[in-house]
Structures are given as C-alpha cells and as structure tokens.
Amino acid sequence: SQWENLIHQKSEAIKLVEDEYVLKYKTLEEQFYAQQKSHCSREIELLKAIDALKNEIQSKDSTLDDLQNNVETLEGGVQLLNQEIAQQNSDLAKVKTEAEQKVRQVL
C-alpha cells in the first residue's frame, strides 16, 4: 500500500540522515584525535627543544665561568709581572745611581 511505502521511505530517509550524521561525527572525532595527537607530538618536540636549549645555556655558562676564571688568573699574573718590572726598574735605577756616584768618586 501507499501508506506502507511512505513509512518505508520515511524509515530509509531517517536511516540515511542518521548514517550521514554518524559519518560526520566519526570524521570529526578522527580529526579531533589526530589534532590532539599532533598537538601532543608538537608539545613533546617543544619540550625537547627547551631542554636542549637549557643544556646549551648551562654549557655556555660553564664555559663563561671558565673563561672568567682564566681572565682573573691572567690579570693576577699581569699584576705580578708589573710589580716585578717596577721592582727591577727601581733596582736598576738604584744600581745606576750607585754606579754614577762611584764613577764621580773615581774621577
């Protein structure tokens, strides 16, 4: 009968709409999980990059500390050399003065 045919068509239409919505839902769900996985992977990559940068900074800080210690050691050595040079200049001036006095005494 026509009534049964209409009911059957209605059921098929409802089934098609349901199938379409289920497919859209599953597609959206898959996209959501794929995006979530992508974000998680990206977050892991960023955390690894942050750790690598922290390690690099620590390494460079350590190198800077070593260089600063070397500079301080060299500055100490330069001060010592300057003191020795000043002392030798003083001793040389004293010897020169004494030598000049002896030369005058001889003459």
Backbone atoms as SQL, in Angstrom:
CREATE TABLE atoms (id INTEGER PRIMARY KEY, chain TEXT, resi INTEGER, resn TEXT, atom TEXT, x REAL, y REAL, z REAL);
INSERT INTO atoms VALUES
  (1, 'A', 1, 'SER', 'N', 0.828, -1.202, 0.000),
  (2, 'A', 1, 'SER', 'CA', 0.000, 0.000, 0.000),
  (3, 'A', 1, 'SER', 'C', 0.862, 1.251, 0.000),
  (4, 'A', 2, 'GLN', 'N', 0.188, 2.345, -0.317),
  (5, 'A', 2, 'GLN', 'CA', 0.913, 3.613, -0.412),
  (6, 'A', 2, 'GLN', 'C', 1.399, 4.058, 0.975),
  (7, 'A', 3, 'TRP', 'N', 0.594, 3.836, 1.977),
  (8, 'A', 3, 'TRP', 'CA', 0.947, 4.210, 3.348),
  (9, 'A', 3, 'TRP', 'C', 2.209, 3.472, 3.799),
  (10, 'A', 4, 'GLU', 'N', 2.271, 2.202, 3.569),
  (11, 'A', 4, 'GLU', 'CA', 3.444, 1.402, 3.939),
  (12, 'A', 4, 'GLU', 'C', 4.668, 1.853, 3.149),
  (13, 'A', 5, 'ASN', 'N', 4.442, 2.207, 1.905),
  (14, 'A', 5, 'ASN', 'CA', 5.533, 2.701, 1.069),
  (15, 'A', 5, 'ASN', 'C', 6.080, 4.013, 1.644),
  (16, 'A', 6, 'LEU', 'N', 5.181, 4.919, 2.070),
  (17, 'A', 6, 'LEU', 'CA', 5.614, 6.189, 2.677),
  (18, 'A', 6, 'LEU', 'C', 6.370, 5.947, 3.987),
  (19, 'A', 7, 'ILE', 'N', 5.864, 5.029, 4.793),
  (20, 'A', 7, 'ILE', 'CA', 6.538, 4.699, 6.064),
  (21, 'A', 7, 'ILE', 'C', 7.921, 4.121, 5.772),
  (22, 'A', 8, 'HIS', 'N', 7.998, 3.265, 4.765),
  (23, 'A', 8, 'HIS', 'CA', 9.290, 2.668, 4.388),
  (24, 'A', 8, 'HIS', 'C', 10.266, 3.750, 3.898),
  (25, 'A', 9, 'GLN', 'N', 9.775, 4.675, 3.058),
  (26, 'A', 9, 'GLN', 'CA', 10.626, 5.774, 2.559),
  (27, 'A', 9, 'GLN', 'C', 11.089, 6.669, 3.710),
  (28, 'A', 10, 'LYS', 'N', 10.128, 6.910, 4.656),
  (29, 'A', 10, 'LYS', 'CA', 10.485, 7.721, 5.828),
  (30, 'A', 10, 'LYS', 'C', 11.595, 7.033, 6.623),
  (31, 'A', 11, 'SER', 'N', 11.470, 5.755, 6.841),
  (32, 'A', 11, 'SER', 'CA', 12.480, 4.988, 7.585),
  (33, 'A', 11, 'SER', 'C', 13.829, 5.032, 6.877),
  (34, 'A', 12, 'GLU', 'N', 13.787, 4.876, 5.545),
  (35, 'A', 12, 'GLU', 'CA', 15.036, 4.935, 4.776),
  (36, 'A', 12, 'GLU', 'C', 15.661, 6.325, 4.856),
  (37, 'A', 13, 'ALA', 'N', 14.825, 7.363, 4.776),
  (38, 'A', 13, 'ALA', 'CA', 15.338, 8.740, 4.858),
  (39, 'A', 13, 'ALA', 'C', 15.964, 8.990, 6.228),
  (40, 'A', 14, 'ILE', 'N', 15.270, 8.528, 7.281),
  (41, 'A', 14, 'ILE', 'CA', 15.811, 8.679, 8.645),
  (42, 'A', 14, 'ILE', 'C', 17.133, 7.933, 8.756),
  (43, 'A', 15, 'LYS', 'N', 17.181, 6.730, 8.211),
  (44, 'A', 15, 'LYS', 'CA', 18.417, 5.926, 8.262),
  (45, 'A', 15, 'LYS', 'C', 19.545, 6.640, 7.513),
  (46, 'A', 16, 'LEU', 'N', 19.238, 7.219, 6.340),
  (47, 'A', 16, 'LEU', 'CA', 20.260, 7.948, 5.574),
  (48, 'A', 16, 'LEU', 'C', 20.775, 9.157, 6.357),
  (49, 'A', 17, 'VAL', 'N', 19.853, 9.911, 6.973),
  (50, 'A', 17, 'VAL', 'CA', 20.256, 11.081, 7.766),
  (51, 'A', 17, 'VAL', 'C', 21.093, 10.635, 8.960),
  (52, 'A', 18, 'GLU', 'N', 20.645, 9.562, 9.635),
  (53, 'A', 18, 'GLU', 'CA', 21.412, 9.034, 10.772),
  (54, 'A', 18, 'GLU', 'C', 22.807, 8.609, 10.325),
  (55, 'A', 19, 'ASP', 'N', 22.877, 7.875, 9.214),
  (56, 'A', 19, 'ASP', 'CA', 24.174, 7.418, 8.697),
  (57, 'A', 19, 'ASP', 'C', 25.075, 8.607, 8.368),
  (58, 'A', 20, 'GLU', 'N', 24.466, 9.651, 7.773),
  (59, 'A', 20, 'GLU', 'CA', 25.248, 10.844, 7.422),
  (60, 'A', 20, 'GLU', 'C', 25.805, 11.510, 8.683),
  (61, 'A', 21, 'TYR', 'N', 24.950, 11.637, 9.712),
  (62, 'A', 21, 'TYR', 'CA', 25.409, 12.264, 10.955),
  (63, 'A', 21, 'TYR', 'C', 26.447, 11.408, 11.671),
  (64, 'A', 22, 'VAL', 'N', 26.249, 10.093, 11.645),
  (65, 'A', 22, 'VAL', 'CA', 27.233, 9.191, 12.262),
  (66, 'A', 22, 'VAL', 'C', 28.572, 9.322, 11.543),
  (67, 'A', 23, 'LEU', 'N', 28.529, 9.372, 10.211),
  (68, 'A', 23, 'LEU', 'CA', 29.761, 9.520, 9.430),
  (69, 'A', 23, 'LEU', 'C', 30.442, 10.854, 9.746),
  (70, 'A', 24, 'LYS', 'N', 29.638, 11.939, 9.789),
  (71, 'A', 24, 'LYS', 'CA', 30.205, 13.251, 10.133),
  (72, 'A', 24, 'LYS', 'C', 30.804, 13.230, 11.535),
  (73, 'A', 25, 'TYR', 'N', 30.078, 12.597, 12.481),
  (74, 'A', 25, 'TYR', 'CA', 30.572, 12.511, 13.856),
  (75, 'A', 25, 'TYR', 'C', 31.896, 11.748, 13.905),
  (76, 'A', 26, 'LYS', 'N', 31.936, 10.602, 13.223),
  (77, 'A', 26, 'LYS', 'CA', 33.168, 9.799, 13.231),
  (78, 'A', 26, 'LYS', 'C', 34.320, 10.557, 12.578),
  (79, 'A', 27, 'THR', 'N', 34.027, 11.271, 11.495),
  (80, 'A', 27, 'THR', 'CA', 35.057, 12.067, 10.819),
  (81, 'A', 27, 'THR', 'C', 35.583, 13.154, 11.752),
  (82, 'A', 28, 'LEU', 'N', 34.653, 13.865, 12.412),
  (83, 'A', 28, 'LEU', 'CA', 35.066, 14.913, 13.360),
  (84, 'A', 28, 'LEU', 'C', 35.858, 14.328, 14.521),
  (85, 'A', 29, 'GLU', 'N', 35.422, 13.166, 15.001),
  (86, 'A', 29, 'GLU', 'CA', 36.120, 12.510, 16.101),
  (87, 'A', 29, 'GLU', 'C', 37.549, 12.137, 15.683),
  (88, 'A', 30, 'GLU', 'N', 37.684, 11.577, 14.479),
  (89, 'A', 30, 'GLU', 'CA', 39.016, 11.220, 13.970),
  (90, 'A', 30, 'GLU', 'C', 39.889, 12.466, 13.816),
  (91, 'A', 31, 'GLN', 'N', 39.295, 13.541, 13.280),
  (92, 'A', 31, 'GLN', 'CA', 40.052, 14.792, 13.134),
  (93, 'A', 31, 'GLN', 'C', 40.487, 15.320, 14.498),
  (94, 'A', 32, 'PHE', 'N', 39.566, 15.241, 15.473),
  (95, 'A', 32, 'PHE', 'CA', 39.883, 15.709, 16.823),
  (96, 'A', 32, 'PHE', 'C', 41.054, 14.922, 17.404),
  (97, 'A', 33, 'TYR', 'N', 40.981, 13.588, 17.312),
  (98, 'A', 33, 'TYR', 'CA', 42.058, 12.768, 17.870),
  (99, 'A', 33, 'TYR', 'C', 43.375, 12.973, 17.118),
  (100, 'A', 34, 'ALA', 'N', 43.283, 13.146, 15.806),
  (101, 'A', 34, 'ALA', 'CA', 44.500, 13.404, 15.019),
  (102, 'A', 34, 'ALA', 'C', 45.119, 14.736, 15.437),
  (103, 'A', 35, 'GLN', 'N', 44.259, 15.745, 15.628),
  (104, 'A', 35, 'GLN', 'CA', 44.760, 17.057, 16.044),
  (105, 'A', 35, 'GLN', 'C', 45.349, 16.976, 17.450),
  (106, 'A', 36, 'GLN', 'N', 44.664, 16.236, 18.320),
  (107, 'A', 36, 'GLN', 'CA', 45.148, 16.076, 19.690),
  (108, 'A', 36, 'GLN', 'C', 46.519, 15.390, 19.685),
  (109, 'A', 37, 'LYS', 'N', 46.639, 14.353, 18.865),
  (110, 'A', 37, 'LYS', 'CA', 47.917, 13.635, 18.754),
  (111, 'A', 37, 'LYS', 'C', 48.994, 14.563, 18.197),
  (112, 'A', 38, 'SER', 'N', 48.629, 15.357, 17.203),
  (113, 'A', 38, 'SER', 'CA', 49.571, 16.304, 16.604),
  (114, 'A', 38, 'SER', 'C', 50.033, 17.333, 17.634),
  (115, 'A', 39, 'HIS', 'N', 49.065, 17.854, 18.414),
  (116, 'A', 39, 'HIS', 'CA', 49.422, 18.828, 19.452),
  (117, 'A', 39, 'HIS', 'C', 50.338, 18.197, 20.494),
  (118, 'A', 40, 'CYS', 'N', 50.033, 16.951, 20.848),
  (119, 'A', 40, 'CYS', 'CA', 50.852, 16.243, 21.837),
  (120, 'A', 40, 'CYS', 'C', 52.269, 16.053, 21.295),
  (121, 'A', 41, 'SER', 'N', 52.372, 15.635, 20.036),
  (122, 'A', 41, 'SER', 'CA', 53.693, 15.453, 19.417),
  (123, 'A', 41, 'SER', 'C', 54.448, 16.776, 19.371),
  (124, 'A', 42, 'ARG', 'N', 53.731, 17.834, 18.997),
  (125, 'A', 42, 'ARG', 'CA', 54.354, 19.162, 18.914),
  (126, 'A', 42, 'ARG', 'C', 54.825, 19.617, 20.293),
  (127, 'A', 43, 'GLU', 'N', 54.003, 19.340, 21.313),
  (128, 'A', 43, 'GLU', 'CA', 54.379, 19.716, 22.676),
  (129, 'A', 43, 'GLU', 'C', 55.647, 18.976, 23.100),
  (130, 'A', 44, 'ILE', 'N', 55.716, 17.698, 22.759),
  (131, 'A', 44, 'ILE', 'CA', 56.909, 16.907, 23.095),
  (132, 'A', 44, 'ILE', 'C', 58.134, 17.476, 22.375),
  (133, 'A', 45, 'GLU', 'N', 57.963, 17.820, 21.089),
  (134, 'A', 45, 'GLU', 'CA', 59.075, 18.421, 20.334),
  (135, 'A', 45, 'GLU', 'C', 59.536, 19.722, 20.989),
  (136, 'A', 46, 'LEU', 'N', 58.568, 20.549, 21.386),
  (137, 'A', 46, 'LEU', 'CA', 58.912, 21.834, 22.012),
  (138, 'A', 46, 'LEU', 'C', 59.620, 21.622, 23.351),
  (139, 'A', 47, 'LEU', 'N', 59.151, 20.663, 24.138),
  (140, 'A', 47, 'LEU', 'CA', 59.797, 20.383, 25.422),
  (141, 'A', 47, 'LEU', 'C', 61.227, 19.883, 25.212),
  (142, 'A', 48, 'LYS', 'N', 61.412, 19.044, 24.186),
  (143, 'A', 48, 'LYS', 'CA', 62.771, 18.575, 23.875),
  (144, 'A', 48, 'LYS', 'C', 63.657, 19.745, 23.450),
  (145, 'A', 49, 'ALA', 'N', 63.104, 20.638, 22.632),
  (146, 'A', 49, 'ALA', 'CA', 63.870, 21.813, 22.187),
  (147, 'A', 49, 'ALA', 'C', 64.226, 22.695, 23.378),
  (148, 'A', 50, 'ILE', 'N', 63.279, 22.869, 24.302),
  (149, 'A', 50, 'ILE', 'CA', 63.538, 23.671, 25.505),
  (150, 'A', 50, 'ILE', 'C', 64.651, 23.036, 26.326),
  (151, 'A', 51, 'ASP', 'N', 64.589, 21.713, 26.512),
  (152, 'A', 51, 'ASP', 'CA', 65.643, 21.017, 27.266),
  (153, 'A', 51, 'ASP', 'C', 67.003, 21.184, 26.590),
  (154, 'A', 52, 'ALA', 'N', 67.021, 21.048, 25.268),
  (155, 'A', 52, 'ALA', 'CA', 68.286, 21.202, 24.531),
  (156, 'A', 52, 'ALA', 'C', 68.836, 22.611, 24.715),
  (157, 'A', 53, 'LEU', 'N', 67.962, 23.609, 24.648),
  (158, 'A', 53, 'LEU', 'CA', 68.410, 24.999, 24.833),
  (159, 'A', 53, 'LEU', 'C', 68.903, 25.236, 26.259),
  (160, 'A', 54, 'LYS', 'N', 68.199, 24.654, 27.248),
  (161, 'A', 54, 'LYS', 'CA', 68.653, 24.784, 28.643),
  (162, 'A', 54, 'LYS', 'C', 70.049, 24.183, 28.798),
  (163, 'A', 55, 'ASN', 'N', 70.252, 22.995, 28.219),
  (164, 'A', 55, 'ASN', 'CA', 71.567, 22.345, 28.301),
  (165, 'A', 55, 'ASN', 'C', 72.637, 23.194, 27.626),
  (166, 'A', 56, 'GLU', 'N', 72.290, 23.772, 26.479),
  (167, 'A', 56, 'GLU', 'CA', 73.244, 24.623, 25.762),
  (168, 'A', 56, 'GLU', 'C', 73.600, 25.855, 26.595),
  (169, 'A', 57, 'ILE', 'N', 72.591, 26.448, 27.230),
  (170, 'A', 57, 'ILE', 'CA', 72.834, 27.627, 28.079),
  (171, 'A', 57, 'ILE', 'C', 73.720, 27.246, 29.261),
  (172, 'A', 58, 'GLN', 'N', 73.431, 26.103, 29.896),
  (173, 'A', 58, 'GLN', 'CA', 74.252, 25.661, 31.027),
  (174, 'A', 58, 'GLN', 'C', 75.695, 25.433, 30.590),
  (175, 'A', 59, 'SER', 'N', 75.860, 24.820, 29.425),
  (176, 'A', 59, 'SER', 'CA', 77.204, 24.577, 28.901),
  (177, 'A', 59, 'SER', 'C', 77.936, 25.894, 28.649),
  (178, 'A', 60, 'LYS', 'N', 77.219, 26.855, 28.044),
  (179, 'A', 60, 'LYS', 'CA', 77.850, 28.144, 27.752),
  (180, 'A', 60, 'LYS', 'C', 78.136, 28.917, 29.033),
  (181, 'A', 61, 'ASP', 'N', 77.242, 28.794, 30.035),
  (182, 'A', 61, 'ASP', 'CA', 77.500, 29.426, 31.332),
  (183, 'A', 61, 'ASP', 'C', 78.776, 28.859, 31.953),
  (184, 'A', 62, 'SER', 'N', 78.917, 27.541, 31.864),
  (185, 'A', 62, 'SER', 'CA', 80.105, 26.884, 32.407),
  (186, 'A', 62, 'SER', 'C', 81.363, 27.368, 31.678),
  (187, 'A', 63, 'THR', 'N', 81.272, 27.462, 30.352),
  (188, 'A', 63, 'THR', 'CA', 82.400, 27.960, 29.559),
  (189, 'A', 63, 'THR', 'C', 82.735, 29.396, 29.946),
  (190, 'A', 64, 'LEU', 'N', 81.694, 30.222, 30.127),
  (191, 'A', 64, 'LEU', 'CA', 81.923, 31.617, 30.536),
  (192, 'A', 64, 'LEU', 'C', 82.593, 31.687, 31.905),
  (193, 'A', 65, 'ASP', 'N', 82.150, 30.826, 32.835),
  (194, 'A', 65, 'ASP', 'CA', 82.784, 30.793, 34.159),
  (195, 'A', 65, 'ASP', 'C', 84.261, 30.428, 34.037),
  (196, 'A', 66, 'ASP', 'N', 84.555, 29.416, 33.209),
  (197, 'A', 66, 'ASP', 'CA', 85.952, 29.018, 32.998),
  (198, 'A', 66, 'ASP', 'C', 86.765, 30.171, 32.416),
  (199, 'A', 67, 'LEU', 'N', 86.189, 30.842, 31.416),
  (200, 'A', 67, 'LEU', 'CA', 86.896, 31.967, 30.794),
  (201, 'A', 67, 'LEU', 'C', 87.109, 33.101, 31.793),
  (202, 'A', 68, 'GLN', 'N', 86.097, 33.367, 32.637),
  (203, 'A', 68, 'GLN', 'CA', 86.231, 34.419, 33.649),
  (204, 'A', 68, 'GLN', 'C', 87.351, 34.067, 34.625),
  (205, 'A', 69, 'ASN', 'N', 87.419, 32.791, 35.012),
  (206, 'A', 69, 'ASN', 'CA', 88.499, 32.352, 35.905),
  (207, 'A', 69, 'ASN', 'C', 89.856, 32.527, 35.228),
  (208, 'A', 70, 'ASN', 'N', 89.930, 32.191, 33.929),
  (209, 'A', 70, 'ASN', 'CA', 91.184, 32.374, 33.187),
  (210, 'A', 70, 'ASN', 'C', 91.581, 33.841, 33.144),
  (211, 'A', 71, 'VAL', 'N', 90.589, 34.721, 32.906),
  (212, 'A', 71, 'VAL', 'CA', 90.866, 36.165, 32.862),
  (213, 'A', 71, 'VAL', 'C', 91.403, 36.631, 34.211),
  (214, 'A', 72, 'GLU', 'N', 90.758, 36.179, 35.298),
  (215, 'A', 72, 'GLU', 'CA', 91.208, 36.589, 36.632),
  (216, 'A', 72, 'GLU', 'C', 92.626, 36.086, 36.908),
  (217, 'A', 73, 'THR', 'N', 92.912, 34.852, 36.491),
  (218, 'A', 73, 'THR', 'CA', 94.260, 34.305, 36.675),
  (219, 'A', 73, 'THR', 'C', 95.279, 35.123, 35.883),
  (220, 'A', 74, 'LEU', 'N', 94.938, 35.436, 34.625),
  (221, 'A', 74, 'LEU', 'CA', 95.842, 36.240, 33.791),
  (222, 'A', 74, 'LEU', 'C', 96.034, 37.639, 34.361),
  (223, 'A', 75, 'GLU', 'N', 94.951, 38.239, 34.873),
  (224, 'A', 75, 'GLU', 'CA', 95.075, 39.570, 35.478),
  (225, 'A', 75, 'GLU', 'C', 96.019, 39.525, 36.673),
  (226, 'A', 76, 'GLY', 'N', 95.890, 38.457, 37.476),
  (227, 'A', 76, 'GLY', 'CA', 96.795, 38.293, 38.619),
  (228, 'A', 76, 'GLY', 'C', 98.235, 38.163, 38.153),
  (229, 'A', 77, 'GLY', 'N', 98.451, 37.379, 37.094),
  (230, 'A', 77, 'GLY', 'CA', 99.803, 37.206, 36.547),
  (231, 'A', 77, 'GLY', 'C', 100.356, 38.511, 36.013),
  (232, 'A', 78, 'VAL', 'N', 99.519, 39.295, 35.330),
  (233, 'A', 78, 'VAL', 'CA', 99.962, 40.588, 34.792),
  (234, 'A', 78, 'VAL', 'C', 100.331, 41.534, 35.934),
  (235, 'A', 79, 'GLN', 'N', 99.523, 41.542, 37.000),
  (236, 'A', 79, 'GLN', 'CA', 99.837, 42.397, 38.155),
  (237, 'A', 79, 'GLN', 'C', 101.183, 42.007, 38.761),
  (238, 'A', 80, 'LEU', 'N', 101.392, 40.703, 38.882),
  (239, 'A', 80, 'LEU', 'CA', 102.660, 40.219, 39.436),
  (240, 'A', 80, 'LEU', 'C', 103.827, 40.645, 38.552),
  (241, 'A', 81, 'LEU', 'N', 103.671, 40.480, 37.228),
  (242, 'A', 81, 'LEU', 'CA', 104.730, 40.894, 36.301),
  (243, 'A', 81, 'LEU', 'C', 104.984, 42.395, 36.397),
  (244, 'A', 82, 'ASN', 'N', 103.915, 43.187, 36.478),
  (245, 'A', 82, 'ASN', 'CA', 104.081, 44.639, 36.608),
  (246, 'A', 82, 'ASN', 'C', 104.829, 45.001, 37.887),
  (247, 'A', 83, 'GLN', 'N', 104.516, 44.297, 38.980),
  (248, 'A', 83, 'GLN', 'CA', 105.231, 44.544, 40.241),
  (249, 'A', 83, 'GLN', 'C', 106.713, 44.192, 40.096),
  (250, 'A', 84, 'GLU', 'N', 106.979, 43.053, 39.455),
  (251, 'A', 84, 'GLU', 'CA', 108.375, 42.643, 39.261),
  (252, 'A', 84, 'GLU', 'C', 109.112, 43.641, 38.369),
  (253, 'A', 85, 'ILE', 'N', 108.444, 44.100, 37.302),
  (254, 'A', 85, 'ILE', 'CA', 109.071, 45.092, 36.407),
  (255, 'A', 85, 'ILE', 'C', 109.350, 46.377, 37.171),
  (256, 'A', 86, 'ALA', 'N', 108.382, 46.812, 37.978),
  (257, 'A', 86, 'ALA', 'CA', 108.570, 48.037, 38.768),
  (258, 'A', 86, 'ALA', 'C', 109.734, 47.864, 39.736),
  (259, 'A', 87, 'GLN', 'N', 109.807, 46.692, 40.362),
  (260, 'A', 87, 'GLN', 'CA', 110.907, 46.432, 41.302),
  (261, 'A', 87, 'GLN', 'C', 112.249, 46.414, 40.567),
  (262, 'A', 88, 'GLN', 'N', 112.285, 45.778, 39.392),
  (263, 'A', 88, 'GLN', 'CA', 113.529, 45.739, 38.618),
  (264, 'A', 88, 'GLN', 'C', 113.922, 47.135, 38.150),
  (265, 'A', 89, 'ASN', 'N', 112.945, 47.947, 37.744),
  (266, 'A', 89, 'ASN', 'CA', 113.243, 49.333, 37.356),
  (267, 'A', 89, 'ASN', 'C', 113.814, 50.109, 38.531),
  (268, 'A', 90, 'SER', 'N', 113.213, 49.887, 39.695),
  (269, 'A', 90, 'SER', 'CA', 113.702, 50.560, 40.906),
  (270, 'A', 90, 'SER', 'C', 115.131, 50.106, 41.221),
  (271, 'A', 91, 'ASP', 'N', 115.345, 48.780, 41.160),
  (272, 'A', 91, 'ASP', 'CA', 116.693, 48.245, 41.426),
  (273, 'A', 91, 'ASP', 'C', 117.690, 48.774, 40.396),
  (274, 'A', 92, 'LEU', 'N', 117.286, 48.823, 39.128),
  (275, 'A', 92, 'LEU', 'CA', 118.155, 49.311, 38.062),
  (276, 'A', 92, 'LEU', 'C', 118.506, 50.784, 38.282),
  (277, 'A', 93, 'ALA', 'N', 117.502, 51.573, 38.662),
  (278, 'A', 93, 'ALA', 'CA', 117.752, 52.997, 38.926),
  (279, 'A', 93, 'ALA', 'C', 118.717, 53.153, 40.095),
  (280, 'A', 94, 'LYS', 'N', 118.550, 52.327, 41.100),
  (281, 'A', 94, 'LYS', 'CA', 119.433, 52.377, 42.275),
  (282, 'A', 94, 'LYS', 'C', 120.868, 52.014, 41.880),
  (283, 'A', 95, 'VAL', 'N', 121.004, 50.922, 41.091),
  (284, 'A', 95, 'VAL', 'CA', 122.335, 50.498, 40.638),
  (285, 'A', 95, 'VAL', 'C', 122.962, 51.587, 39.770),
  (286, 'A', 96, 'LYS', 'N', 122.156, 52.206, 38.912),
  (287, 'A', 96, 'LYS', 'CA', 122.663, 53.274, 38.041),
  (288, 'A', 96, 'LYS', 'C', 123.163, 54.453, 38.878),
  (289, 'A', 97, 'THR', 'N', 122.352, 54.826, 39.866),
  (290, 'A', 97, 'THR', 'CA', 122.749, 55.944, 40.738),
  (291, 'A', 97, 'THR', 'C', 124.042, 55.612, 41.475),
  (292, 'A', 98, 'GLU', 'N', 124.127, 54.398, 42.004),
  (293, 'A', 98, 'GLU', 'CA', 125.344, 53.986, 42.724),
  (294, 'A', 98, 'GLU', 'C', 126.547, 53.980, 41.785),
  (295, 'A', 99, 'ALA', 'N', 126.329, 53.482, 40.543),
  (296, 'A', 99, 'ALA', 'CA', 127.422, 53.436, 39.572),
  (297, 'A', 99, 'ALA', 'C', 127.876, 54.849, 39.220),
  (298, 'A', 100, 'GLU', 'N', 126.927, 55.767, 39.047),
  (299, 'A', 100, 'GLU', 'CA', 127.296, 57.161, 38.735),
  (300, 'A', 100, 'GLU', 'C', 128.088, 57.778, 39.884),
  (301, 'A', 101, 'GLN', 'N', 127.671, 57.476, 41.128),
  (302, 'A', 101, 'GLN', 'CA', 128.396, 58.014, 42.289),
  (303, 'A', 101, 'GLN', 'C', 129.821, 57.461, 42.344),
  (304, 'A', 102, 'LYS', 'N', 129.965, 56.165, 42.048),
  (305, 'A', 102, 'LYS', 'CA', 131.301, 55.563, 42.072),
  (306, 'A', 102, 'LYS', 'C', 132.174, 56.161, 40.979),
  (307, 'A', 103, 'VAL', 'N', 131.568, 56.392, 39.788),
  (308, 'A', 103, 'VAL', 'CA', 132.327, 56.993, 38.689),
  (309, 'A', 103, 'VAL', 'C', 132.788, 58.386, 39.103),
  (310, 'A', 104, 'ARG', 'N', 131.914, 59.166, 39.748),
  (311, 'A', 104, 'ARG', 'CA', 132.292, 60.517, 40.200),
  (312, 'A', 104, 'ARG', 'C', 133.410, 60.456, 41.238),
  (313, 'A', 105, 'GLN', 'N', 133.315, 59.443, 42.100),
  (314, 'A', 105, 'GLN', 'CA', 134.349, 59.320, 43.134),
  (315, 'A', 105, 'GLN', 'C', 135.698, 58.979, 42.513),
  (316, 'A', 106, 'VAL', 'N', 135.657, 58.163, 41.479),
  (317, 'A', 106, 'VAL', 'CA', 136.897, 57.774, 40.823),
  (318, 'A', 106, 'VAL', 'C', 137.473, 58.967, 40.086),
  (319, 'A', 107, 'LEU', 'N', 136.608, 59.762, 39.461),
  (320, 'A', 107, 'LEU', 'CA', 137.079, 60.920, 38.702),
  (321, 'A', 107, 'LEU', 'C', 137.355, 61.983, 39.685);
